[in-house]
Amino acid sequence: MHKPKIAISVGDLNGVGIEIALKAHDEVSQMCEPLYCINEAMLEQSAKLLNAVIPKDFNLNAVDGDFSIEVGKVTKKSGLYSYNSFMSAVKLCEEKKADAVVTLPIHKEAWMMAGLEYKGHTDLLRKHFNKDAIMMLGCPEMFVALFTEHIPLKEVASSIKYKKLKQFFLDLHNSVATEQIAVLGLNPHAGDNGVLGHEELIITKAIKSANKKIGFEQFVGPVVPDVAFAPYFRKNFHYFVAMYHDQGLAPLKALYFDESVNISLNLPIIRTSVDHGTAFDIAYKEEAKTLSYLNAVESALQL
């Protein structure tokens, strides 16, 4: 019986991604056939810095490029290589040579330095496939889908539009068909009926309209944000929608930092990722943890 093939995007080689890939290879290769999007020269350079032995069954999908790794630094060349590794992995899925993509962490500033217009993996996928990809992060105990992602906080309120939010709910329903989902309000106390803000009126309208089209009360809210992640509330809900990045990810990472994964929904390919950054401060020190990566691979196989 053939194992599923997973294309592994190695992320920023100045960070912890390649260490994680090498450390976890034996476990990952028990679950699937990993195809690492990196060329031999860059892999050998990384392994030498780590004093690591490259496994004999470490299958490569060569990515053009050769540069000197600068451990823990943000550089144009590492940013461009991480982008090329990711696009190589996406292409493998598009050509049906891989069943899913799992990504190790990139550095957004390095992408900017490389002249790339994208704010991250999800933004790139959204534009590449012309689809409204949804960023959902978490683990079986708690998943958080983000309505807005990498935008300035001052732009969040004006981004909450009825039609856009309703479509977001419907798209999320297509990926999470039966679970009840708690929707957080934007303002303190979920606006207190307009005393502290009016965005909750838009959220309420979008919830009601989406639920009517779906045919049952899947989306609940708007929920007061400061109690949404309390233990008694999480007993009843495992899925949440946050209006902005830190509203959802601060509590998620406080509770489940090591095990959480990043999942891109509403796309023609499966893509999961670690839920952490490049960790330049511990790069090539053999301190990087593999749990989020292993969970990302497992999640990709389950989708």
DOLUM-40766 format. One record per residue (C-alpha): x, y, z. Coordinates in steps of 0.1 Angstrom, whole numbers, padded with zeros to 4 digits, always signed. Example, Ala and Ser with C-alpha at 12.3 -4.5 7.8 and 13.67 -1.06 7.14 Angstrom:
% DOLUM-40766
+0123-0045+0078/+0137-0011+0071/
% end
This chain:
% DOLUM-40766
+0000+0000+0000/+0015+0033-0011/+0019+0061+0015/+0006+0095+0007/+0032+0120-0006/+0036+0152+0012/+0056+0181-0003/+0076+0198+0025/+0084+0235+0020/+0116+0240+0041/+0110+0276+0050/+0137+0302+0058/+0170+0284+0059/+0184+0310+0083/+0159+0297+0109/+0148+0265+0125/+0128+0249+0097/+0155+0226+0082/+0165+0214+0117/+0130+0204+0124/+0127+0186+0091/+0158+0166+0098/+0150+0158+0134/+0115+0146+0126/+0123+0127+0094/+0121+0092+0108/+0087+0099+0124/+0073+0117+0094/+0085+0089+0070/+0065+0064+0090/+0033+0084+0082/+0039+0095+0046/+0065+0098+0018/+0080+0133+0024/+0093+0152-0006/+0116+0180+0006/+0117+0211-0016/+0154+0219-0013/+0185+0212-0034/+0214+0191-0024/+0239+0219-0019/+0216+0238+0005/+0207+0207+0024/+0244+0197+0028/+0252+0233+0040/+0224+0231+0066/+0233+0197+0078/+0269+0207+0082/+0259+0237+0104/+0238+0213+0125/+0264+0185+0126/+0236+0163+0114/+0236+0132+0092/+0213+0134+0062/+0191+0103+0061/+0196+0081+0030/+0159+0082+0022/+0157+0120+0024/+0140+0125-0010/+0146+0159-0026/+0126+0180-0051/+0154+0203-0061/+0149+0241-0058/+0172+0263-0078/+0194+0286-0058/+0226+0286-0038/+0236+0311-0010/+0255+0312+0022/+0232+0306+0052/+0234+0334+0078/+0222+0319+0109/+0195+0339+0127/+0195+0368+0102/+0169+0383+0079/+0182+0382+0043/+0169+0387+0008/+0184+0355-0005/+0169+0333+0023/+0135+0350+0018/+0136+0343-0020/+0147+0307-0015/+0119+0300+0010/+0094+0314-0015/+0108+0292-0043/+0106+0262-0020/+0070+0269-0012/+0060+0274-0049/+0078+0242-0058/+0057+0223-0032/+0025+0239-0045/+0034+0229-0080/+0039+0193-0069/+0003+0193-0056/-0010+0210-0088/+0007+0184-0109/-0008+0156-0087/+0028+0145-0077/+0020+0152-0040/-0012+0149-0020/-0006+0179+0003/+0018+0207+0012/+0033+0211+0047/+0052+0243+0053/+0080+0252+0077/+0083+0288+0088/+0091+0317+0065/+0101+0353+0076/+0078+0379+0063/+0104+0407+0063/+0128+0385+0043/+0100+0381+0017/+0096+0418+0016/+0134+0423+0012/+0132+0398-0017/+0106+0421-0034/+0077+0397-0029/+0043+0413-0026/+0028+0386-0004/+0024+0389+0034/+0027+0352+0039/+0018+0317+0028/-0020+0322+0030/-0019+0356+0012/+0001+0340-0016/-0023+0310-0019/-0053+0333-0020/-0038+0352-0049/-0023+0322-0067/-0056+0303-0067/-0079+0333-0068/-0098+0319-0038/-0107+0333-0005/-0084+0311+0016/-0092+0309+0053/-0065+0308+0079/-0074+0285+0107/-0050+0276+0135/-0052+0253+0165/-0054+0217+0176/-0082+0193+0184/-0089+0210+0217/-0094+0244+0200/-0093+0258+0165/-0095+0295+0157/-0104+0308+0122/-0093+0344+0115/-0116+0368+0096/-0088+0394+0092/-0052+0383+0093/-0021+0403+0087/-0035+0438+0085/-0029+0468+0109/-0052+0468+0139/-0066+0503+0129/-0080+0487+0097/-0099+0459+0113/-0132+0477+0122/-0136+0490+0086/-0129+0455+0072/-0160+0441+0089/-0185+0442+0060/-0218+0422+0060/-0214+0405+0026/-0178+0396+0031/-0184+0382+0066/-0214+0362+0056/-0194+0346+0027/-0166+0339+0052/-0190+0320+0074/-0204+0300+0044/-0169+0292+0032/-0159+0280+0067/-0190+0259+0068/-0179+0241+0037/-0148+0230+0055/-0162+0226+0090/-0197+0212+0082/-0212+0202+0115/-0194+0217+0145/-0209+0247+0163/-0186+0277+0159/-0185+0306+0184/-0180+0340+0167/-0162+0367+0187/-0174+0403+0188/-0149+0430+0180/-0155+0454+0209/-0152+0450+0247/-0184+0433+0260/-0193+0426+0223/-0203+0462+0220/-0229+0463+0249/-0258+0467+0224/-0241+0496+0207/-0227+0514+0237/-0191+0504+0229/-0194+0501+0191/-0217+0491+0163/-0197+0464+0145/-0215+0437+0164/-0247+0446+0145/-0230+0437+0113/-0216+0405+0128/-0251+0395+0141/-0267+0401+0107/-0241+0380+0090/-0245+0352+0115/-0282+0351+0111/-0281+0352+0073/-0254+0325+0071/-0272+0302+0095/-0304+0306+0076/-0287+0295+0043/-0269+0266+0061/-0301+0254+0076/-0291+0252+0113/-0276+0274+0140/-0239+0266+0133/-0225+0301+0141/-0232+0315+0176/-0226+0350+0187/-0213+0376+0188/-0196+0363+0219/-0179+0386+0244/-0143+0382+0236/-0128+0382+0271/-0148+0352+0282/-0149+0332+0249/-0118+0312+0258/-0126+0306+0295/-0126+0269+0304/-0164+0267+0309/-0170+0282+0275/-0145+0259+0257/-0163+0229+0271/-0191+0237+0246/-0171+0250+0217/-0139+0238+0199/-0141+0262+0169/-0140+0299+0171/-0139+0328+0146/-0118+0358+0157/-0122+0392+0141/-0085+0399+0141/-0051+0382+0144/-0041+0386+0181/-0077+0384+0193/-0077+0347+0184/-0040+0337+0184/-0029+0352+0218/-0052+0329+0238/-0046+0299+0214/-0008+0302+0218/-0010+0307+0255/-0029+0275+0258/-0016+0253+0230/+0016+0268+0216/+0037+0237+0210/+0010+0215+0195/-0010+0240+0173/-0009+0239+0135/-0019+0263+0108/-0044+0250+0082/-0054+0268+0050/-0091+0261+0042/-0112+0268+0011/-0085+0260-0014/-0081+0234-0042/-0050+0219-0024/-0044+0208+0011/-0019+0230+0030/-0009+0228+0067/+0019+0244+0085/+0037+0248+0118/+0021+0274+0140/+0054+0292+0149/+0080+0314+0133/+0116+0310+0122/+0129+0313+0158/+0161+0329+0148/+0172+0331+0184/+0176+0293+0186/+0184+0286+0149/+0211+0258+0145/+0213+0253+0183/+0195+0219+0181/+0168+0233+0205/+0139+0234+0180/+0108+0214+0189/+0091+0192+0163/+0056+0187+0178/+0038+0214+0157/+0054+0201+0126/+0045+0165+0133/+0009+0176+0140/+0009+0196+0108/+0018+0165+0088/-0008+0144+0106/-0035+0171+0100/-0026+0171+0063/-0031+0134+0061/-0065+0137+0078/-0079+0164+0055/
% end
